[in-house]
Amino acid sequence: MWTRERKDDRRRERITLNLASMIDVTFLLLIYFLVTAVLAEPEDRLTPDLQVQTGEAAGREADLEPQVLEVLIADGQPIYRLGSIVMASRAELRERLDALPRSAGVFIRVGDGVPVGFAVTAIQVARDLDFEQVTYVPHSP
């Protein structure tokens, strides 16, 4: 009979969980989110990092077309073309690019089948001349 009482005692024991630590964590998270929401600057009050040009310079700068240097194959030979000007050597390319404004940057569009060396030469010449931005544009089918 003693064995039955022991089994009954075990069944009657209740498991209790201490929720104090769970409540503490919940309140700490609540305080954290309240504090960070108050300290965060609303997005409508953020200052944009935009450069605004005024006066005559703004009009001239906005009217510029992008400077596009094309590296193509013509008559089986790689050439550089800047607008209607065709160049075949690095020296000619450097001379023509040297006359362009640096602040507008330059786009280098490389045609299909052009040797890699010619494309790299165009990029390197533009970087050597300190263009603010040199952008490589691959051939699009």
N, CA, C and O atoms as CSV, one atom per row, in Angstrom:
chain,resi,resn,atom,element,x,y,z
A,1,MET,N,N,0.788,-1.185,0.000
A,1,MET,CA,C,0.000,0.000,0.000
A,1,MET,C,C,0.846,1.273,0.000
A,1,MET,O,O,0.431,2.327,-0.481
A,2,TRP,N,N,1.993,1.136,0.534
A,2,TRP,CA,C,2.877,2.294,0.533
A,2,TRP,C,C,3.261,2.702,-0.888
A,2,TRP,O,O,3.497,3.878,-1.167
A,3,THR,N,N,3.317,1.779,-1.721
A,3,THR,CA,C,3.708,2.107,-3.082
A,3,THR,C,C,2.655,2.930,-3.798
A,3,THR,O,O,2.981,3.791,-4.616
A,4,ARG,N,N,1.399,2.668,-3.493
A,4,ARG,CA,C,0.341,3.448,-4.128
A,4,ARG,C,C,0.362,4.901,-3.659
A,4,ARG,O,O,0.134,5.813,-4.453
A,5,GLU,N,N,0.625,5.111,-2.416
A,5,GLU,CA,C,0.657,6.479,-1.906
A,5,GLU,C,C,1.807,7.264,-2.536
A,5,GLU,O,O,1.672,8.454,-2.823
A,6,ARG,N,N,2.898,6.614,-2.741
A,6,ARG,CA,C,4.035,7.294,-3.349
A,6,ARG,C,C,3.721,7.701,-4.783
A,6,ARG,O,O,4.084,8.797,-5.210
A,7,LYS,N,N,3.060,6.842,-5.518
A,7,LYS,CA,C,2.690,7.191,-6.886
A,7,LYS,C,C,1.686,8.328,-6.893
A,7,LYS,O,O,1.751,9.219,-7.739
A,8,ASP,N,N,0.762,8.296,-5.953
A,8,ASP,CA,C,-0.231,9.364,-5.876
A,8,ASP,C,C,0.422,10.694,-5.499
A,8,ASP,O,O,0.033,11.745,-6.008
A,9,ASP,N,N,1.414,10.646,-4.605
A,9,ASP,CA,C,2.111,11.869,-4.207
A,9,ASP,C,C,2.831,12.501,-5.404
A,9,ASP,O,O,2.866,13.722,-5.554
A,10,ARG,N,N,3.386,11.667,-6.224
A,10,ARG,CA,C,4.092,12.179,-7.401
A,10,ARG,C,C,3.122,12.821,-8.383
A,10,ARG,O,O,3.433,13.845,-8.991
A,11,ARG,N,N,1.981,12.236,-8.533
A,11,ARG,CA,C,0.993,12.778,-9.456
A,11,ARG,C,C,0.430,14.102,-8.955
A,11,ARG,O,O,0.084,14.973,-9.754
A,12,ARG,N,N,0.338,14.252,-7.673
A,12,ARG,CA,C,-0.253,15.451,-7.100
A,12,ARG,C,C,0.702,16.648,-7.098
A,12,ARG,O,O,0.263,17.792,-6.978
A,13,GLU,N,N,1.989,16.390,-7.228
A,13,GLU,CA,C,2.948,17.497,-7.242
A,13,GLU,C,C,2.738,18.322,-8.500
A,13,GLU,O,O,2.660,17.789,-9.607
A,14,ARG,N,N,2.651,19.584,-8.318
A,14,ARG,CA,C,2.461,20.480,-9.453
A,14,ARG,C,C,3.769,21.185,-9.772
A,14,ARG,O,O,4.560,21.537,-8.897
A,15,ILE,N,N,3.947,21.368,-11.042
A,15,ILE,CA,C,5.135,22.082,-11.484
A,15,ILE,C,C,4.762,23.553,-11.590
A,15,ILE,O,O,3.773,23.915,-12.227
A,16,THR,N,N,5.556,24.375,-10.965
A,16,THR,CA,C,5.299,25.819,-11.026
A,16,THR,C,C,6.486,26.491,-11.715
A,16,THR,O,O,7.646,26.164,-11.464
A,17,LEU,N,N,6.161,27.427,-12.577
A,17,LEU,CA,C,7.192,28.187,-13.273
A,17,LEU,C,C,7.281,29.573,-12.670
A,17,LEU,O,O,6.270,30.210,-12.374
A,18,ASN,N,N,8.494,30.020,-12.498
A,18,ASN,CA,C,8.698,31.361,-11.987
A,18,ASN,C,C,8.741,32.321,-13.180
A,18,ASN,O,O,9.676,32.267,-13.979
A,19,LEU,N,N,7.754,33.183,-13.305
A,19,LEU,CA,C,7.647,34.091,-14.438
A,19,LEU,C,C,8.277,35.453,-14.168
A,19,LEU,O,O,8.183,36.347,-15.010
A,20,ALA,N,N,8.902,35.628,-13.042
A,20,ALA,CA,C,9.489,36.924,-12.707
A,20,ALA,C,C,10.579,37.316,-13.716
A,20,ALA,O,O,10.641,38.470,-14.141
A,21,SER,N,N,11.424,36.372,-14.092
A,21,SER,CA,C,12.486,36.698,-15.050
A,21,SER,C,C,11.910,37.010,-16.433
A,21,SER,O,O,12.435,37.873,-17.136
A,22,MET,N,N,10.844,36.323,-16.829
A,22,MET,CA,C,10.202,36.605,-18.116
A,22,MET,C,C,9.590,38.004,-18.115
A,22,MET,O,O,9.665,38.713,-19.119
A,23,ILE,N,N,9.003,38.397,-17.026
A,23,ILE,CA,C,8.412,39.733,-16.907
A,23,ILE,C,C,9.513,40.793,-16.951
A,23,ILE,O,O,9.341,41.839,-17.577
A,24,ASP,N,N,10.633,40.530,-16.294
A,24,ASP,CA,C,11.757,41.467,-16.317
A,24,ASP,C,C,12.270,41.684,-17.742
A,24,ASP,O,O,12.505,42.820,-18.153
A,25,VAL,N,N,12.440,40.618,-18.478
A,25,VAL,CA,C,12.922,40.723,-19.857
A,25,VAL,C,C,11.927,41.497,-20.707
A,25,VAL,O,O,12.326,42.317,-21.533
A,26,THR,N,N,10.654,41.251,-20.518
A,26,THR,CA,C,9.622,41.956,-21.282
A,26,THR,C,C,9.675,43.452,-21.006
A,26,THR,O,O,9.595,44.251,-21.939
A,27,PHE,N,N,9.805,43.838,-19.762
A,27,PHE,CA,C,9.876,45.260,-19.430
A,27,PHE,C,C,11.159,45.902,-19.956
A,27,PHE,O,O,11.136,47.047,-20.407
A,28,LEU,N,N,12.264,45.184,-19.903
A,28,LEU,CA,C,13.508,45.724,-20.443
A,28,LEU,C,C,13.404,45.957,-21.952
A,28,LEU,O,O,13.875,46.976,-22.456
A,29,LEU,N,N,12.793,45.021,-22.667
A,29,LEU,CA,C,12.595,45.214,-24.104
A,29,LEU,C,C,11.669,46.389,-24.378
A,29,LEU,O,O,11.908,47.162,-25.306
A,30,LEU,N,N,10.630,46.530,-23.591
A,30,LEU,CA,C,9.703,47.642,-23.758
A,30,LEU,C,C,10.423,48.975,-23.555
A,30,LEU,O,O,10.240,49.907,-24.336
A,31,ILE,N,N,11.230,49.062,-22.520
A,31,ILE,CA,C,11.983,50.290,-22.245
A,31,ILE,C,C,12.976,50.571,-23.374
A,31,ILE,O,O,13.127,51.718,-23.797
A,32,TYR,N,N,13.648,49.537,-23.858
A,32,TYR,CA,C,14.607,49.706,-24.954
A,32,TYR,C,C,13.930,50.302,-26.183
A,32,TYR,O,O,14.429,51.274,-26.750
A,33,PHE,N,N,12.816,49.741,-26.596
A,33,PHE,CA,C,12.142,50.238,-27.798
A,33,PHE,C,C,11.568,51.634,-27.596
A,33,PHE,O,O,11.552,52.428,-28.536
A,34,LEU,N,N,11.107,51.946,-26.419
A,34,LEU,CA,C,10.610,53.297,-26.160
A,34,LEU,C,C,11.741,54.322,-26.237
A,34,LEU,O,O,11.575,55.393,-26.822
A,35,VAL,N,N,12.872,53.996,-25.655
A,35,VAL,CA,C,14.004,54.926,-25.655
A,35,VAL,C,C,14.550,55.117,-27.069
A,35,VAL,O,O,14.828,56.247,-27.469
A,36,THR,N,N,14.708,54.042,-27.826
A,36,THR,CA,C,15.250,54.183,-29.180
A,36,THR,C,C,14.274,54.904,-30.098
A,36,THR,O,O,14.705,55.606,-31.013
A,37,ALA,N,N,12.993,54.754,-29.883
A,37,ALA,CA,C,12.008,55.462,-30.714
A,37,ALA,C,C,12.053,56.957,-30.439
A,37,ALA,O,O,11.863,57.760,-31.353
A,38,VAL,N,N,12.298,57.336,-29.208
A,38,VAL,CA,C,12.352,58.753,-28.853
A,38,VAL,C,C,13.654,59.379,-29.352
A,38,VAL,O,O,13.649,60.526,-29.798
A,39,LEU,N,N,14.754,58.655,-29.285
A,39,LEU,CA,C,16.050,59.201,-29.669
A,39,LEU,C,C,16.268,59.242,-31.178
A,39,LEU,O,O,17.064,60.052,-31.654
A,40,ALA,N,N,15.589,58.397,-31.940
A,40,ALA,CA,C,15.772,58.370,-33.394
A,40,ALA,C,C,15.159,59.616,-34.019
A,40,ALA,O,O,14.034,60.003,-33.704
A,41,GLU,N,N,15.929,60.237,-34.918
A,41,GLU,CA,C,15.448,61.441,-35.587
A,41,GLU,C,C,14.478,61.038,-36.698
A,41,GLU,O,O,14.805,60.180,-37.518
A,42,PRO,N,N,13.310,61.636,-36.734
A,42,PRO,CA,C,12.354,61.291,-37.798
A,42,PRO,C,C,12.938,61.585,-39.174
A,42,PRO,O,O,13.703,62.534,-39.347
A,43,GLU,N,N,12.568,60.763,-40.147
A,43,GLU,CA,C,13.157,60.880,-41.477
A,43,GLU,C,C,12.818,62.194,-42.162
A,43,GLU,O,O,13.590,62.669,-42.995
A,44,ASP,N,N,11.688,62.785,-41.831
A,44,ASP,CA,C,11.326,64.032,-42.499
A,44,ASP,C,C,12.185,65.205,-42.035
A,44,ASP,O,O,12.180,66.265,-42.661
A,45,ARG,N,N,12.917,65.018,-40.947
A,45,ARG,CA,C,13.799,66.082,-40.460
A,45,ARG,C,C,15.255,65.868,-40.862
A,45,ARG,O,O,16.104,66.699,-40.541
A,46,LEU,N,N,15.560,64.776,-41.555
A,46,LEU,CA,C,16.924,64.522,-41.993
A,46,LEU,C,C,17.286,65.480,-43.121
A,46,LEU,O,O,16.456,65.803,-43.971
A,47,THR,N,N,18.522,65.924,-43.115
A,47,THR,CA,C,18.957,66.840,-44.168
A,47,THR,C,C,19.526,66.030,-45.327
A,47,THR,O,O,20.401,65.192,-45.109
A,48,PRO,N,N,19.061,66.253,-46.536
A,48,PRO,CA,C,19.599,65.516,-47.679
A,48,PRO,C,C,20.979,66.045,-48.047
A,48,PRO,O,O,21.269,67.231,-47.888
A,49,ASP,N,N,21.809,65.162,-48.531
A,49,ASP,CA,C,23.164,65.539,-48.930
A,49,ASP,C,C,23.173,65.803,-50.436
A,49,ASP,O,O,23.781,65.061,-51.206
A,50,LEU,N,N,22.494,66.863,-50.834
A,50,LEU,CA,C,22.405,67.224,-52.242
A,50,LEU,C,C,23.214,68.484,-52.500
A,50,LEU,O,O,23.228,69.407,-51.686
A,51,GLN,N,N,23.878,68.508,-53.630
A,51,GLN,CA,C,24.618,69.696,-54.025
A,51,GLN,C,C,23.761,70.468,-55.020
A,51,GLN,O,O,23.421,69.952,-56.084
A,52,VAL,N,N,23.422,71.676,-54.682
A,52,VAL,CA,C,22.566,72.494,-55.531
A,52,VAL,C,C,23.414,73.592,-56.151
A,52,VAL,O,O,24.144,74.299,-55.456
A,53,GLN,N,N,23.309,73.724,-57.463
A,53,GLN,CA,C,24.031,74.776,-58.157
A,53,GLN,C,C,23.045,75.871,-58.516
A,53,GLN,O,O,21.906,75.607,-58.902
A,54,THR,N,N,23.501,77.086,-58.383
A,54,THR,CA,C,22.622,78.209,-58.695
A,54,THR,C,C,23.239,79.062,-59.783
A,54,THR,O,O,24.445,79.018,-60.028
A,55,GLY,N,N,22.403,79.825,-60.415
A,55,GLY,CA,C,22.882,80.816,-61.377
A,55,GLY,C,C,23.223,80.237,-62.723
A,55,GLY,O,O,22.676,79.221,-63.153
A,56,GLU,N,N,24.152,80.918,-63.379
A,56,GLU,CA,C,24.513,80.601,-64.753
A,56,GLU,C,C,25.213,79.251,-64.882
A,56,GLU,O,O,25.017,78.548,-65.873
A,57,ALA,N,N,26.025,78.881,-63.893
A,57,ALA,CA,C,26.770,77.625,-63.968
A,57,ALA,C,C,25.849,76.422,-63.963
A,57,ALA,O,O,26.146,75.413,-64.603
A,58,ALA,N,N,24.738,76.512,-63.254
A,58,ALA,CA,C,23.814,75.384,-63.186
A,58,ALA,C,C,23.217,75.086,-64.544
A,58,ALA,O,O,23.059,73.920,-64.905
A,59,GLY,N,N,22.889,76.102,-65.294
A,59,GLY,CA,C,22.310,75.899,-66.619
A,59,GLY,C,C,23.301,75.284,-67.586
A,59,GLY,O,O,22.956,74.378,-68.346
A,60,ARG,N,N,24.523,75.770,-67.561
A,60,ARG,CA,C,25.534,75.239,-68.479
A,60,ARG,C,C,25.861,73.787,-68.160
A,60,ARG,O,O,26.003,72.967,-69.068
A,61,GLU,N,N,25.979,73.468,-66.885
A,61,GLU,CA,C,26.322,72.106,-66.480
A,61,GLU,C,C,25.214,71.126,-66.856
A,61,GLU,O,O,25.486,70.006,-67.287
A,62,ALA,N,N,23.967,71.554,-66.691
A,62,ALA,CA,C,22.841,70.676,-66.978
A,62,ALA,C,C,22.662,70.455,-68.472
A,62,ALA,O,O,22.098,69.440,-68.881
A,63,ASP,N,N,23.137,71.392,-69.296
A,63,ASP,CA,C,22.970,71.278,-70.740
A,63,ASP,C,C,23.997,70.354,-71.385
A,63,ASP,O,O,23.854,70.004,-72.556
A,64,LEU,N,N,25.023,69.955,-70.651
A,64,LEU,CA,C,26.068,69.112,-71.227
A,64,LEU,C,C,25.539,67.713,-71.527
A,64,LEU,O,O,24.787,67.132,-70.745
A,65,GLU,N,N,25.945,67.200,-72.658
A,65,GLU,CA,C,25.642,65.818,-72.992
A,65,GLU,C,C,26.733,64.953,-72.382
A,65,GLU,O,O,27.848,65.427,-72.164
A,66,PRO,N,N,26.429,63.700,-72.105
A,66,PRO,CA,C,27.477,62.838,-71.553
A,66,PRO,C,C,28.603,62.640,-72.565
A,66,PRO,O,O,28.368,62.541,-73.769
A,67,GLN,N,N,29.805,62.587,-72.057
A,67,GLN,CA,C,30.984,62.380,-72.904
A,67,GLN,C,C,31.169,60.878,-73.076
A,67,GLN,O,O,31.546,60.181,-72.135
A,68,VAL,N,N,30.903,60.388,-74.274
A,68,VAL,CA,C,30.953,58.954,-74.544
A,68,VAL,C,C,32.101,58.664,-75.499
A,68,VAL,O,O,32.145,59.169,-76.620
A,69,LEU,N,N,33.019,57.846,-75.032
A,69,LEU,CA,C,34.122,57.379,-75.861
A,69,LEU,C,C,33.796,55.947,-76.260
A,69,LEU,O,O,33.612,55.084,-75.401
A,70,GLU,N,N,33.725,55.697,-77.553
A,70,GLU,CA,C,33.406,54.354,-78.035
A,70,GLU,C,C,34.677,53.666,-78.511
A,70,GLU,O,O,35.497,54.260,-79.211
A,71,VAL,N,N,34.825,52.414,-78.125
A,71,VAL,CA,C,35.942,51.590,-78.582
A,71,VAL,C,C,35.325,50.537,-79.493
A,71,VAL,O,O,34.578,49.670,-79.039
A,72,LEU,N,N,35.646,50.621,-80.793
A,72,LEU,CA,C,34.982,49.790,-81.795
A,72,LEU,C,C,35.984,49.109,-82.711
A,72,LEU,O,O,37.182,49.393,-82.677
A,73,ILE,N,N,35.468,48.209,-83.525
A,73,ILE,CA,C,36.246,47.589,-84.592
A,73,ILE,C,C,35.752,48.176,-85.911
A,73,ILE,O,O,34.566,48.078,-86.226
A,74,ALA,N,N,36.649,48.784,-86.682
A,74,ALA,CA,C,36.302,49.326,-88.001
A,74,ALA,C,C,37.337,48.829,-89.006
A,74,ALA,O,O,38.537,49.029,-88.813
A,75,ASP,N,N,36.887,48.197,-90.056
A,75,ASP,CA,C,37.766,47.624,-91.083
A,75,ASP,C,C,38.778,46.658,-90.477
A,75,ASP,O,O,39.931,46.608,-90.906
A,76,GLY,N,N,38.347,45.903,-89.492
A,76,GLY,CA,C,39.211,44.907,-88.860
A,76,GLY,C,C,40.200,45.471,-87.864
A,76,GLY,O,O,40.978,44.708,-87.291
A,77,GLN,N,N,40.205,46.775,-87.633
A,77,GLN,CA,C,41.139,47.411,-86.699
A,77,GLN,C,C,40.371,48.067,-85.557
A,77,GLN,O,O,39.333,48.685,-85.795
A,78,PRO,N,N,40.856,47.947,-84.328
A,78,PRO,CA,C,40.192,48.641,-83.216
A,78,PRO,C,C,40.445,50.145,-83.299
A,78,PRO,O,O,41.560,50.581,-83.585
A,79,ILE,N,N,39.410,50.923,-83.051
A,79,ILE,CA,C,39.523,52.388,-83.084
A,79,ILE,C,C,38.813,52.975,-81.874
A,79,ILE,O,O,37.994,52.322,-81.228
A,80,TYR,N,N,39.152,54.224,-81.588
A,80,TYR,CA,C,38.465,55.007,-80.564
A,80,TYR,C,C,37.649,56.065,-81.282
A,80,TYR,O,O,38.138,56.699,-82.217
A,81,ARG,N,N,36.404,56.262,-80.852
A,81,ARG,CA,C,35.570,57.287,-81.479
A,81,ARG,C,C,34.936,58.148,-80.392
A,81,ARG,O,O,34.267,57.647,-79.488
A,82,LEU,N,N,35.160,59.436,-80.500
A,82,LEU,CA,C,34.602,60.421,-79.575
A,82,LEU,C,C,33.746,61.368,-80.407
A,82,LEU,O,O,34.259,62.291,-81.039
A,83,GLY,N,N,32.441,61.130,-80.401
A,83,GLY,CA,C,31.556,61.886,-81.280
A,83,GLY,C,C,31.821,61.482,-82.717
A,83,GLY,O,O,31.622,60.325,-83.086
A,84,SER,N,N,32.272,62.434,-83.537
A,84,SER,CA,C,32.596,62.127,-84.934
A,84,SER,C,C,34.097,61.995,-85.155
A,84,SER,O,O,34.540,61.733,-86.273
A,85,ILE,N,N,34.877,62.172,-84.105
A,85,ILE,CA,C,36.341,62.111,-84.208
A,85,ILE,C,C,36.797,60.667,-84.020
A,85,ILE,O,O,36.456,60.028,-83.025
A,86,VAL,N,N,37.563,60.162,-84.971
A,86,VAL,CA,C,38.073,58.790,-84.923
A,86,VAL,C,C,39.569,58.834,-84.642
A,86,VAL,O,O,40.308,59.590,-85.273
A,87,MET,N,N,40.008,58.015,-83.686
A,87,MET,CA,C,41.419,57.950,-83.300
A,87,MET,C,C,41.868,56.495,-83.343
A,87,MET,O,O,41.091,55.585,-83.054
A,88,ALA,N,N,43.117,56.290,-83.703
A,88,ALA,CA,C,43.629,54.927,-83.809
A,88,ALA,C,C,44.735,54.630,-82.802
A,88,ALA,O,O,45.074,53.465,-82.594
A,89,SER,N,N,45.304,55.654,-82.173
A,89,SER,CA,C,46.429,55.415,-81.261
A,89,SER,C,C,46.142,55.988,-79.872
A,89,SER,O,O,45.240,56.802,-79.673
A,90,ARG,N,N,46.945,55.528,-78.939
A,90,ARG,CA,C,46.822,55.998,-77.558
A,90,ARG,C,C,47.164,57.483,-77.455
A,90,ARG,O,O,46.528,58.212,-76.694
A,91,ALA,N,N,48.150,57.932,-78.204
A,91,ALA,CA,C,48.564,59.342,-78.158
A,91,ALA,C,C,47.445,60.258,-78.641
A,91,ALA,O,O,47.184,61.296,-78.033
A,92,GLU,N,N,46.781,59.874,-79.737
A,92,GLU,CA,C,45.653,60.673,-80.235
A,92,GLU,C,C,44.519,60.702,-79.214
A,92,GLU,O,O,43.896,61.737,-78.979
A,93,LEU,N,N,44.268,59.544,-78.618
A,93,LEU,CA,C,43.206,59.449,-77.612
A,93,LEU,C,C,43.504,60.371,-76.435
A,93,LEU,O,O,42.623,61.091,-75.965
A,94,ARG,N,N,44.727,60.346,-75.967
A,94,ARG,CA,C,45.109,61.194,-74.834
A,94,ARG,C,C,44.952,62.673,-75.183
A,94,ARG,O,O,44.469,63.457,-74.366
A,95,GLU,N,N,45.354,63.050,-76.378
A,95,GLU,CA,C,45.258,64.447,-76.810
A,95,GLU,C,C,43.798,64.910,-76.850
A,95,GLU,O,O,43.489,66.009,-76.389
A,96,ARG,N,N,42.910,64.094,-77.389
A,96,ARG,CA,C,41.494,64.475,-77.495
A,96,ARG,C,C,40.810,64.501,-76.130
A,96,ARG,O,O,40.028,65.407,-75.844
A,97,LEU,N,N,41.101,63.509,-75.288
A,97,LEU,CA,C,40.484,63.482,-73.956
A,97,LEU,C,C,41.001,64.614,-73.071
A,97,LEU,O,O,40.290,65.088,-72.184
A,98,ASP,N,N,42.231,65.043,-73.312
A,98,ASP,CA,C,42.817,66.120,-72.515
A,98,ASP,C,C,42.053,67.432,-72.700
A,98,ASP,O,O,42.065,68.284,-71.811
A,99,ALA,N,N,41.395,67.602,-73.841
A,99,ALA,CA,C,40.650,68.836,-74.118
A,99,ALA,C,C,39.252,68.839,-73.485
A,99,ALA,O,O,38.593,69.878,-73.467
A,100,LEU,N,N,38.796,67.705,-72.972
A,100,LEU,CA,C,37.441,67.613,-72.400
A,100,LEU,C,C,37.422,68.060,-70.939
A,100,LEU,O,O,38.436,67.953,-70.248
A,101,PRO,N,N,36.271,68.564,-70.457
A,101,PRO,CA,C,36.166,68.914,-69.034
A,101,PRO,C,C,36.179,67.661,-68.157
A,101,PRO,O,O,35.534,66.664,-68.479
A,102,ARG,N,N,36.911,67.720,-67.059
A,102,ARG,CA,C,37.081,66.558,-66.176
A,102,ARG,C,C,35.862,66.305,-65.288
A,102,ARG,O,O,35.574,65.164,-64.927
A,103,SER,N,N,35.151,67.378,-64.942
A,103,SER,CA,C,34.061,67.241,-63.964
A,103,SER,C,C,32.875,66.449,-64.503
A,103,SER,O,O,32.129,65.859,-63.723
A,104,ALA,N,N,32.689,66.425,-65.814
A,104,ALA,CA,C,31.545,65.708,-66.390
A,104,ALA,C,C,31.771,64.202,-66.428
A,104,ALA,O,O,30.818,63.443,-66.605
A,105,GLY,N,N,33.005,63.761,-66.266
A,105,GLY,CA,C,33.282,62.330,-66.344
A,105,GLY,C,C,33.248,61.857,-67.786
A,105,GLY,O,O,33.006,62.639,-68.705
A,106,VAL,N,N,33.493,60.569,-67.974
A,106,VAL,CA,C,33.487,59.998,-69.324
A,106,VAL,C,C,32.930,58.576,-69.258
A,106,VAL,O,O,33.233,57.813,-68.341
A,107,PHE,N,N,32.110,58.241,-70.252
A,107,PHE,CA,C,31.594,56.885,-70.406
A,107,PHE,C,C,32.409,56.210,-71.499
A,107,PHE,O,O,32.606,56.778,-72.573
A,108,ILE,N,N,32.877,55.011,-71.228
A,108,ILE,CA,C,33.643,54.270,-72.222
A,108,ILE,C,C,32.802,53.071,-72.639
A,108,ILE,O,O,32.651,52.105,-71.891
A,109,ARG,N,N,32.259,53.155,-73.850
A,109,ARG,CA,C,31.400,52.098,-74.386
A,109,ARG,C,C,32.250,51.229,-75.301
A,109,ARG,O,O,32.814,51.711,-76.283
A,110,VAL,N,N,32.336,49.953,-74.973
A,110,VAL,CA,C,33.188,49.024,-75.714
A,110,VAL,C,C,32.310,48.128,-76.576
A,110,VAL,O,O,31.386,47.481,-76.083
A,111,GLY,N,N,32.612,48.101,-77.864
A,111,GLY,CA,C,31.857,47.283,-78.807
A,111,GLY,C,C,32.218,45.814,-78.711
A,111,GLY,O,O,33.149,45.428,-78.003
A,112,ASP,N,N,31.473,45.012,-79.429
A,112,ASP,CA,C,31.676,43.568,-79.431
A,112,ASP,C,C,32.922,43.210,-80.244
A,112,ASP,O,O,33.127,43.743,-81.334
A,113,GLY,N,N,33.744,42.318,-79.719
A,113,GLY,CA,C,34.916,41.847,-80.440
A,113,GLY,C,C,36.149,42.709,-80.299
A,113,GLY,O,O,37.168,42.423,-80.928
A,114,VAL,N,N,36.091,43.748,-79.498
A,114,VAL,CA,C,37.249,44.631,-79.299
A,114,VAL,C,C,38.241,43.933,-78.368
A,114,VAL,O,O,37.839,43.391,-77.339
A,115,PRO,N,N,39.538,43.937,-78.717
A,115,PRO,CA,C,40.530,43.348,-77.809
A,115,PRO,C,C,40.511,44.044,-76.442
A,115,PRO,O,O,40.318,45.256,-76.341
A,116,VAL,N,N,40.712,43.256,-75.422
A,116,VAL,CA,C,40.661,43.774,-74.052
A,116,VAL,C,C,41.681,44.886,-73.842
A,116,VAL,O,O,41.413,45.840,-73.112
A,117,GLY,N,N,42.827,44.774,-74.463
A,117,GLY,CA,C,43.878,45.779,-74.308
A,117,GLY,C,C,43.431,47.168,-74.728
A,117,GLY,O,O,43.800,48.155,-74.090
A,118,PHE,N,N,42.640,47.261,-75.793
A,118,PHE,CA,C,42.162,48.567,-76.244
A,118,PHE,C,C,41.165,49.153,-75.251
A,118,PHE,O,O,41.188,50.355,-74.985
A,119,ALA,N,N,40.292,48.316,-74.703
A,119,ALA,CA,C,39.323,48.799,-73.715
A,119,ALA,C,C,40.036,49.273,-72.455
A,119,ALA,O,O,39.704,50.324,-71.905
A,120,VAL,N,N,41.010,48.501,-72.002
A,120,VAL,CA,C,41.761,48.868,-70.796
A,120,VAL,C,C,42.567,50.138,-71.033
A,120,VAL,O,O,42.691,50.969,-70.133
A,121,THR,N,N,43.113,50.297,-72.226
A,121,THR,CA,C,43.868,51.509,-72.561
A,121,THR,C,C,42.983,52.743,-72.462
A,121,THR,O,O,43.403,53.766,-71.922
A,122,ALA,N,N,41.768,52.653,-72.975
A,122,ALA,CA,C,40.846,53.792,-72.913
A,122,ALA,C,C,40.527,54.155,-71.466
A,122,ALA,O,O,40.514,55.332,-71.106
A,123,ILE,N,N,40.272,53.156,-70.647
A,123,ILE,CA,C,39.971,53.404,-69.227
A,123,ILE,C,C,41.180,54.016,-68.529
A,123,ILE,O,O,41.042,54.965,-67.758
A,124,GLN,N,N,42.365,53.472,-68.801
A,124,GLN,CA,C,43.574,53.962,-68.135
A,124,GLN,C,C,43.906,55.392,-68.537
A,124,GLN,O,O,44.309,56.188,-67.689
A,125,VAL,N,N,43.748,55.732,-69.804
A,125,VAL,CA,C,44.026,57.101,-70.259
A,125,VAL,C,C,43.080,58.077,-69.566
A,125,VAL,O,O,43.500,59.147,-69.126
A,126,ALA,N,N,41.807,57.710,-69.469
A,126,ALA,CA,C,40.839,58.587,-68.796
A,126,ALA,C,C,41.190,58.761,-67.322
A,126,ALA,O,O,41.063,59.858,-66.779
A,127,ARG,N,N,41.627,57.697,-66.679
A,127,ARG,CA,C,42.010,57.807,-65.259
A,127,ARG,C,C,43.298,58.602,-65.092
A,127,ARG,O,O,43.436,59.370,-64.140
A,128,ASP,N,N,44.235,58.422,-66.007
A,128,ASP,CA,C,45.489,59.181,-65.948
A,128,ASP,C,C,45.242,60.680,-66.092
A,128,ASP,O,O,45.981,61.490,-65.532
A,129,LEU,N,N,44.210,61.045,-66.838
A,129,LEU,CA,C,43.882,62.460,-67.039
A,129,LEU,C,C,42.994,63.013,-65.918
A,129,LEU,O,O,42.530,64.150,-66.001
A,130,ASP,N,N,42.760,62.228,-64.891
A,130,ASP,CA,C,42.023,62.643,-63.684
A,130,ASP,C,C,40.568,63.027,-63.949
A,130,ASP,O,O,40.081,64.019,-63.405
A,131,PHE,N,N,39.878,62.257,-64.770
A,131,PHE,CA,C,38.439,62.457,-64.906
A,131,PHE,C,C,37.790,62.059,-63.589
A,131,PHE,O,O,38.184,61.072,-62.967
A,132,GLU,N,N,36.788,62.838,-63.164
A,132,GLU,CA,C,36.155,62.564,-61.876
A,132,GLU,C,C,35.470,61.208,-61.854
A,132,GLU,O,O,35.468,60.525,-60.829
A,133,GLN,N,N,34.894,60.818,-62.972
A,133,GLN,CA,C,34.207,59.530,-63.021
A,133,GLN,C,C,34.464,58.885,-64.374
A,133,GLN,O,O,34.222,59.487,-65.419
A,134,VAL,N,N,34.954,57.660,-64.340
A,134,VAL,CA,C,35.178,56.881,-65.556
A,134,VAL,C,C,34.263,55.669,-65.465
A,134,VAL,O,O,34.394,54.848,-64.558
A,135,THR,N,N,33.331,55.561,-66.417
A,135,THR,CA,C,32.333,54.492,-66.371
A,135,THR,C,C,32.499,53.585,-67.576
A,135,THR,O,O,32.474,54.042,-68.719
A,136,TYR,N,N,32.669,52.297,-67.311
A,136,TYR,CA,C,32.789,51.292,-68.368
A,136,TYR,C,C,31.392,50.807,-68.738
A,136,TYR,O,O,30.618,50.409,-67.868
A,137,VAL,N,N,31.073,50.840,-70.025
A,137,VAL,CA,C,29.763,50.381,-70.499
A,137,VAL,C,C,30.009,49.263,-71.505
A,137,VAL,O,O,30.507,49.531,-72.599
A,138,PRO,N,N,29.674,48.013,-71.166
A,138,PRO,CA,C,29.898,46.913,-72.106
A,138,PRO,C,C,28.905,46.951,-73.261
A,138,PRO,O,O,27.883,47.635,-73.203
A,139,HIS,N,N,29.225,46.211,-74.295
A,139,HIS,CA,C,28.360,46.123,-75.475
A,139,HIS,C,C,27.037,45.476,-75.077
A,139,HIS,O,O,27.016,44.450,-74.397
A,140,SER,N,N,25.945,46.083,-75.504
A,140,SER,CA,C,24.628,45.495,-75.227
A,140,SER,C,C,24.042,44.978,-76.534
A,140,SER,O,O,23.947,45.724,-77.509
A,141,PRO,N,N,23.647,43.707,-76.563
A,141,PRO,CA,C,23.147,43.106,-77.810
A,141,PRO,C,C,21.818,43.676,-78.247
A,141,PRO,O,O,21.278,43.266,-79.275
